[in-house]
Amino acid sequence: MVNFKRKKNTRQRGTHTHGCGSKKKRRGAGNRGGRGDAGSGKRGDAKKPSYWAIKNRFGKNGFTSKSKLVINQINLVELQSAVETYIKQGKAELKADTYIVNLKDIKRNKLLGTGKLYKKFEITTEYASETAVKKVQEAGGKVILLKSSVANELEK
């Protein structure tokens, strides 16, 4: 069923100014003190304290760090199911019975340990969770960590 809803200004059709005062007031942003927050707190003394109370109200605030670490992770299950595709694309290789994967080639930098591992892997990565490293080692493979606190913890 279609609902027909009248426009709000249908009752203003015969009037000269559509209920907004003189014609001149409709032009530009002059009658309202500018657009947006322009003029707010600049003139009315009663309004100024409430605008002063809001910190970071005007201008640019803070900065964006350029050295933000971006983590693109992959789970063992996902890696195991897609490894044949990566071999076809030339992003991984199979030597004897071991799949050799560099996660940098598939644009990932962290290995997570979700899922069971049925294949033998040799994985090079920047970061890896402890469970991921243990599961790969239990399956007969190894994880080469380029930089991680997990590498130091496992060596102890």
Summary of the structure (lengths in Angstrom):
residues: 156
radius of gyration: 31.6
end to end distance: 71.4
largest distance: 87.1
contacts: 341
relative contact order: 0.09
helix: 29%
strand: 17%
